[in-house]
Amino acid sequence: MTSPFMILIGLLVGIALLFQLSTSWLVARRYRTQPQTSPITSRPGLAILRPVCGLEPGLRETLSSSYHGLTHEDEVLFCLADEKDPAIPVVRAVMDAYPAIPSQLLVGNSAISANPKLNNLEKGWLQAHHDWIAMIDSNVMLPQDYAQILFDSWDEQTGLVSSPPLGVEANGLWARVEGAILNSYQGRCQLASDELGAGFAQGKLLFWHREILEAAGGMKALANNLAEDIASTKIVRSAGKKVSLVHFPFAQPLGQREFGEVWKRQVRWARVRREGFPLLFAMEPLSGPLLPSLSLALLPMPIVSPLLILVFLIVWYGVEAWMVRKADWPLVPGDISVWVLRDMLLPAIWLLSFTSRGFDWRGNVVDPKMSTVTARK
């Protein structure tokens, strides 16, 4: 063991801890301030596009939230690929409950890409009557004033408004694990980046002005990467604009989840990040406590290193708990043990992402080597 080795360990631990402290502080600071809002005046008409596929827990409630704060000047377009989709009766019931708001149920699939979500949304993009268009996943619960929030989040430098999901109503261990990934891990990083003026799009919600996306090639341009959020971020930045996140993330009810579905989804997202932003992805192991803790265990001080590891972990998870409380995110007894489990799984997910460049999503093979005009079951 040499002195340079100990210096290297010190740098690794210091960088990881600085990242945890700084991102947590940025998020806590964000929640100490209220977003700037404009007086409720006339605004442009808004088109809401919601892709739907199958029956999800709480589907009627999340789809009904599409109508919050809308007027007859707006419209809601529900997009489904299959005429036999069991969600169609739910969609019709939701539309019938809000007869004053123009709505359409659009069924069909356009093979514009290898991404089934884009193929489903294409018809809605083409039929929307407004230039302000928000694509919002069916499992997002929208607040009462979400339309005003979207417009208030837009400024002259913005090319897209987005929102990471805030996992709520987690039922069971694996739903809580996924909520921990969404909130105090991924959400923390995304909100901190936005605080620094470098926001990243999240496919859960993409609020566009039509001319920005059309200038890049329309919906087909969103197929240039494995996922539409990566492509959206690159399109906006190449246009000299920024991705702005809503001040407080919109909620996603999680319900009950099993280990297998959480594992597959997280591996899929990891491959998306690796393909889209490889340099940032390469540094992800430093965003968790496992690698720094293992490094401390290698110190040539068998009596001191366990104590250092304990202090490191107390600081790490103490900062996370402090941030979650400041943000008023879901926090229940035992969550620190859930965070530990999450942080043990994330390095394995990171490594597994290198075994393939593509993935299977709902029976569709999505791979960067595939043509952007093919999609196969």
C-alpha positions as CSV (number, residue, x, y, z in Angstrom):
1,M,0.0,0.0,0.0
2,T,1.5,3.3,-1.1
3,S,0.8,6.9,-0.2
4,P,-0.5,7.6,-3.8
5,F,-3.0,4.7,-3.3
6,M,-4.4,6.3,-0.2
7,I,-4.5,9.7,-1.9
8,L,-6.5,8.1,-4.7
9,I,-9.0,6.6,-2.2
10,G,-9.3,10.0,-0.5
11,L,-10.1,11.7,-3.8
12,L,-12.6,9.0,-4.8
13,V,-14.4,9.3,-1.5
14,G,-14.2,13.1,-1.5
15,I,-15.6,13.4,-5.0
16,A,-18.5,11.1,-4.2
17,L,-19.3,12.8,-0.9
18,L,-19.1,16.3,-2.5
19,F,-21.6,15.1,-5.2
20,Q,-24.0,13.9,-2.6
21,L,-23.7,17.0,-0.5
22,S,-24.0,19.5,-3.4
23,T,-26.9,17.9,-5.2
24,S,-28.8,17.4,-2.0
25,W,-28.2,21.1,-1.0
26,L,-29.3,22.3,-4.4
27,V,-32.6,20.3,-4.2
28,A,-33.2,21.5,-0.6
29,R,-32.6,25.1,-1.7
30,R,-35.1,24.6,-4.6
31,Y,-37.8,23.5,-2.2
32,R,-37.2,26.5,0.1
33,T,-38.3,28.8,-2.8
34,Q,-41.6,29.1,-4.5
35,P,-41.7,29.1,-8.3
36,Q,-42.3,32.4,-10.1
37,T,-45.9,32.4,-11.3
38,S,-47.7,34.8,-13.6
39,P,-51.2,36.1,-13.0
40,I,-53.8,33.8,-14.4
41,T,-54.6,35.5,-17.7
42,S,-55.4,34.2,-21.1
43,R,-52.9,31.7,-22.4
44,P,-52.5,29.9,-25.7
45,G,-54.6,26.8,-26.4
46,L,-52.9,23.6,-25.1
47,A,-53.0,20.1,-26.6
48,I,-52.5,17.2,-24.2
49,L,-51.3,13.9,-25.7
50,R,-51.5,10.9,-23.4
51,P,-50.2,7.6,-24.7
52,V,-52.1,4.7,-23.2
53,C,-51.3,1.0,-23.3
54,G,-53.1,-1.5,-21.1
55,L,-54.7,-1.2,-17.7
56,E,-52.4,0.3,-15.1
57,P,-53.2,0.8,-11.4
58,G,-55.1,4.1,-10.9
59,L,-55.5,4.6,-14.6
60,R,-58.8,6.4,-14.4
61,E,-57.5,8.8,-11.8
62,T,-54.3,9.7,-13.7
63,L,-56.1,10.1,-17.0
64,S,-58.9,12.2,-15.4
65,S,-56.2,14.6,-14.1
66,S,-55.5,15.5,-17.7
67,Y,-58.5,17.8,-17.5
68,H,-57.4,19.8,-14.4
69,G,-57.4,23.5,-15.2
70,L,-58.3,23.1,-18.9
71,T,-60.9,25.1,-20.7
72,H,-62.9,24.6,-23.9
73,E,-59.9,26.3,-25.7
74,D,-57.7,23.2,-24.9
75,E,-57.9,19.6,-26.1
76,V,-57.0,16.2,-24.8
77,L,-56.0,13.4,-27.2
78,F,-55.7,9.9,-25.9
79,C,-53.5,7.7,-28.1
80,L,-53.8,3.9,-28.2
81,A,-52.1,1.6,-30.7
82,D,-54.5,-1.4,-30.5
83,E,-58.2,-1.3,-31.0
84,K,-58.5,-4.2,-28.6
85,D,-56.7,-2.5,-25.8
86,P,-58.5,-3.1,-22.5
87,A,-58.0,0.5,-21.5
88,I,-60.3,1.8,-24.1
89,P,-63.5,1.6,-21.9
90,V,-61.6,3.5,-19.2
91,V,-60.6,6.2,-21.6
92,R,-64.2,6.6,-22.9
93,A,-65.5,6.8,-19.4
94,V,-63.0,9.6,-18.6
95,M,-63.9,11.5,-21.7
96,D,-67.6,11.2,-20.9
97,A,-67.0,12.7,-17.5
98,Y,-65.6,15.9,-19.0
99,P,-67.9,16.8,-21.9
100,A,-67.0,20.5,-21.9
101,I,-63.3,19.8,-22.9
102,P,-62.7,18.8,-26.5
103,S,-61.3,15.2,-26.4
104,Q,-60.5,12.5,-28.9
105,L,-59.7,8.8,-28.6
106,L,-57.2,8.0,-31.4
107,V,-56.5,4.4,-32.2
108,G,-53.8,3.2,-34.6
109,N,-50.1,2.8,-35.0
110,S,-47.7,4.6,-37.3
111,A,-44.4,2.8,-37.9
112,I,-42.2,5.8,-37.9
113,S,-39.6,4.3,-35.5
114,A,-38.5,1.4,-33.4
115,N,-40.0,3.1,-30.4
116,P,-43.6,2.0,-29.9
117,K,-44.4,5.0,-27.8
118,L,-43.5,7.4,-30.6
119,N,-45.5,5.2,-33.1
120,N,-48.5,5.6,-30.8
121,L,-48.1,9.3,-30.3
122,E,-47.5,10.3,-34.0
123,K,-51.2,10.4,-34.8
124,G,-51.9,12.7,-31.9
125,W,-49.1,15.1,-32.9
126,L,-50.5,15.3,-36.4
127,Q,-54.1,15.9,-35.3
128,A,-53.4,18.4,-32.5
129,H,-55.0,21.7,-33.2
130,H,-52.6,23.8,-31.1
131,D,-48.9,24.6,-31.3
132,W,-48.3,24.1,-27.6
133,I,-48.3,20.3,-27.1
134,A,-47.6,18.3,-23.9
135,M,-46.9,14.6,-24.2
136,I,-47.7,13.1,-20.8
137,D,-47.4,9.4,-19.8
138,S,-50.7,7.8,-18.7
139,N,-49.3,7.1,-15.2
140,V,-48.6,10.7,-14.3
141,M,-50.9,12.4,-11.8
142,L,-51.2,16.0,-12.8
143,P,-51.8,18.8,-10.3
144,Q,-54.8,21.1,-10.5
145,D,-52.8,24.0,-12.0
146,Y,-50.5,22.0,-14.2
147,A,-51.3,23.8,-17.4
148,Q,-50.3,27.1,-15.8
149,I,-47.2,25.5,-14.3
150,L,-46.1,24.4,-17.8
151,F,-46.4,27.9,-19.3
152,D,-44.8,29.5,-16.2
153,S,-41.8,27.2,-16.6
154,W,-41.1,28.5,-20.1
155,D,-38.9,31.5,-20.7
156,E,-37.1,32.9,-23.7
157,Q,-34.2,30.4,-23.3
158,T,-36.4,27.4,-23.0
159,G,-36.9,24.9,-25.8
160,L,-38.7,22.2,-23.8
161,V,-40.3,21.9,-20.4
162,S,-40.2,18.5,-18.6
163,S,-40.7,16.9,-15.3
164,P,-39.1,13.9,-13.6
165,P,-41.6,11.6,-11.8
166,L,-42.0,11.8,-8.1
167,G,-42.8,8.3,-7.0
168,V,-45.7,8.3,-4.5
169,E,-48.1,5.7,-3.0
170,A,-45.5,2.9,-3.1
171,N,-47.0,-0.4,-1.9
172,G,-44.5,-3.1,-0.9
173,L,-40.7,-3.4,-0.8
174,W,-39.9,-3.3,-4.5
175,A,-42.2,-0.3,-5.2
176,R,-40.4,1.5,-2.4
177,V,-37.0,0.6,-3.9
178,E,-38.1,2.0,-7.2
179,G,-39.5,5.1,-5.5
180,A,-36.1,5.5,-3.9
181,I,-34.5,5.4,-7.3
182,L,-36.9,7.8,-8.8
183,N,-36.9,10.4,-6.0
184,S,-33.7,10.8,-3.9
185,Y,-31.4,9.3,-6.6
186,Q,-32.5,10.2,-10.1
187,G,-34.8,13.0,-9.2
188,R,-32.2,14.6,-7.0
189,C,-29.6,14.5,-9.8
190,Q,-32.1,15.9,-12.4
191,L,-33.4,18.7,-10.2
192,A,-29.8,19.7,-9.2
193,S,-28.8,19.8,-12.9
194,D,-31.8,22.0,-13.6
195,E,-30.7,24.3,-10.7
196,L,-27.4,24.7,-12.6
197,G,-29.2,25.5,-15.9
198,A,-28.5,22.1,-17.4
199,G,-31.8,20.3,-17.3
200,F,-32.4,16.9,-18.9
201,A,-35.7,15.9,-20.5
202,Q,-37.7,13.1,-18.9
203,G,-40.1,11.1,-21.2
204,K,-42.8,11.2,-18.6
205,L,-43.6,14.8,-19.7
206,L,-42.4,16.7,-22.7
207,F,-44.0,20.1,-23.3
208,W,-43.1,21.4,-26.7
209,H,-43.9,24.3,-29.0
210,R,-44.5,22.7,-32.3
211,E,-42.1,24.7,-34.4
212,I,-39.1,23.6,-32.2
213,L,-39.6,19.9,-32.8
214,E,-40.8,20.3,-36.4
215,A,-37.6,22.3,-37.2
216,A,-35.6,19.2,-36.0
217,G,-37.6,16.8,-38.2
218,G,-40.8,16.2,-36.2
219,M,-41.7,13.1,-34.2
220,K,-39.3,11.0,-36.2
221,A,-36.4,13.0,-34.8
222,L,-37.2,11.7,-31.4
223,A,-36.2,8.2,-32.6
224,N,-32.6,9.2,-33.1
225,N,-31.8,7.7,-29.7
226,L,-33.0,4.7,-27.7
227,A,-35.5,6.9,-25.9
228,E,-37.3,10.1,-26.7
229,D,-36.1,12.0,-23.6
230,I,-32.4,11.6,-24.7
231,A,-33.3,12.7,-28.2
232,S,-35.4,15.6,-26.9
233,T,-32.5,16.9,-24.7
234,K,-30.1,16.8,-27.7
235,I,-32.5,18.5,-30.1
236,V,-33.1,21.3,-27.6
237,R,-29.5,21.9,-26.8
238,S,-28.5,21.7,-30.5
239,A,-31.0,24.5,-31.1
240,G,-29.2,26.7,-28.5
241,K,-32.0,26.3,-26.0
242,K,-32.3,24.6,-22.6
243,V,-34.6,22.0,-21.1
244,S,-36.4,23.5,-18.1
245,L,-38.0,21.4,-15.4
246,V,-41.1,22.3,-13.5
247,H,-40.2,23.6,-10.1
248,F,-41.8,20.7,-8.2
249,P,-42.0,17.3,-10.0
250,F,-45.3,15.8,-10.9
251,A,-46.4,12.7,-9.1
252,Q,-46.4,9.1,-10.3
253,P,-48.4,6.7,-8.2
254,L,-46.4,3.5,-8.0
255,G,-48.8,0.9,-6.4
256,Q,-47.5,-2.7,-6.1
257,R,-44.4,-3.7,-7.9
258,E,-42.4,-6.9,-8.2
259,F,-38.7,-7.3,-8.3
260,G,-38.6,-8.6,-11.9
261,E,-40.4,-5.7,-13.4
262,V,-38.3,-3.1,-11.4
263,W,-35.1,-4.8,-12.4
264,K,-35.9,-5.0,-16.1
265,R,-37.1,-1.4,-16.2
266,Q,-34.0,-0.1,-14.4
267,V,-31.7,-2.0,-16.7
268,R,-33.6,-0.6,-19.7
269,W,-33.2,3.0,-18.4
270,A,-29.5,2.4,-17.7
271,R,-29.0,1.3,-21.3
272,V,-30.8,4.4,-22.5
273,R,-28.5,6.6,-20.4
274,R,-25.4,4.7,-21.5
275,E,-26.3,5.2,-25.2
276,G,-27.4,8.8,-24.8
277,F,-24.8,10.3,-22.5
278,P,-21.9,7.8,-22.2
279,L,-19.5,10.1,-20.3
280,L,-22.0,10.9,-17.6
281,F,-23.0,7.3,-17.4
282,A,-19.4,6.2,-16.9
283,M,-19.3,8.4,-13.8
284,E,-22.5,7.0,-12.3
285,P,-20.7,4.6,-9.9
286,L,-19.4,7.6,-8.0
287,S,-23.0,8.8,-7.5
288,G,-23.6,6.1,-4.9
289,P,-22.0,5.0,-1.7
290,L,-20.9,1.5,-2.5
291,L,-17.7,2.1,-4.5
292,P,-16.4,4.7,-2.0
293,S,-17.2,2.4,0.9
294,L,-15.4,-0.5,-0.7
295,S,-12.4,1.8,-1.3
296,L,-12.3,2.7,2.3
297,A,-12.3,-1.0,3.2
298,L,-9.0,-1.3,1.2
299,L,-7.1,1.1,3.5
300,P,-4.2,-0.5,5.3
301,M,-5.8,0.3,8.6
302,P,-7.9,-2.7,9.7
303,I,-9.0,-1.0,12.9
304,V,-9.7,2.5,11.5
305,S,-11.3,1.7,8.2
306,P,-14.6,0.2,9.6
307,L,-15.0,3.3,11.6
308,L,-14.4,5.5,8.6
309,I,-16.9,3.5,6.6
310,L,-19.5,3.9,9.3
311,V,-19.0,7.6,9.5
312,F,-19.1,7.9,5.8
313,L,-22.4,6.1,5.5
314,I,-24.0,8.0,8.4
315,V,-23.1,11.3,6.7
316,W,-24.3,9.9,3.3
317,Y,-27.7,8.7,4.3
318,G,-28.1,11.5,6.9
319,V,-27.8,14.1,4.1
320,E,-30.3,12.1,1.9
321,A,-32.8,12.0,4.8
322,W,-32.4,15.7,5.4
323,M,-33.0,16.5,1.7
324,V,-36.1,14.2,1.5
325,R,-37.6,15.9,4.6
326,K,-36.8,19.4,3.2
327,A,-38.5,18.5,0.0
328,D,-41.4,16.8,1.8
329,W,-41.1,13.7,-0.4
330,P,-42.5,10.3,0.8
331,L,-40.5,9.1,3.8
332,V,-41.6,6.3,6.1
333,P,-39.8,4.3,8.8
334,G,-37.3,1.8,7.3
335,D,-36.6,3.8,4.2
336,I,-32.9,4.0,5.0
337,S,-32.7,0.3,4.7
338,V,-34.5,0.6,1.4
339,W,-31.9,3.1,0.2
340,V,-29.2,0.7,1.2
341,L,-30.8,-2.0,-0.9
342,R,-31.2,0.4,-3.8
343,D,-27.5,1.4,-3.6
344,M,-26.5,-2.3,-3.6
345,L,-28.5,-3.0,-6.8
346,L,-27.5,0.1,-8.8
347,P,-23.9,-1.0,-9.5
348,A,-25.2,-4.4,-10.7
349,I,-27.7,-2.7,-13.0
350,W,-24.9,-0.4,-14.3
351,L,-22.7,-3.4,-15.1
352,L,-25.5,-5.3,-16.7
353,S,-26.3,-2.4,-19.1
354,F,-23.1,-3.2,-20.9
355,T,-24.3,-6.7,-22.0
356,S,-26.5,-5.3,-24.7
357,R,-27.2,-2.0,-26.4
358,G,-30.9,-2.5,-26.9
359,F,-33.8,-3.9,-24.9
360,D,-37.3,-5.4,-25.2
361,W,-40.1,-3.2,-24.2
362,R,-43.7,-4.6,-24.2
363,G,-42.8,-7.0,-26.9
364,N,-40.9,-4.5,-29.1
365,V,-37.2,-4.8,-29.7
366,V,-35.6,-1.4,-29.4
367,D,-32.0,-1.2,-30.6
368,P,-29.8,1.6,-31.9
369,K,-28.7,-0.6,-34.8
370,M,-32.3,-1.0,-36.0
371,S,-33.8,1.3,-38.7
372,T,-35.8,4.2,-37.3
373,V,-38.7,3.1,-39.5
374,T,-39.0,-0.4,-38.3
375,A,-40.7,-1.8,-35.2
376,R,-41.3,-5.5,-34.7
377,K,-43.1,-7.6,-32.1
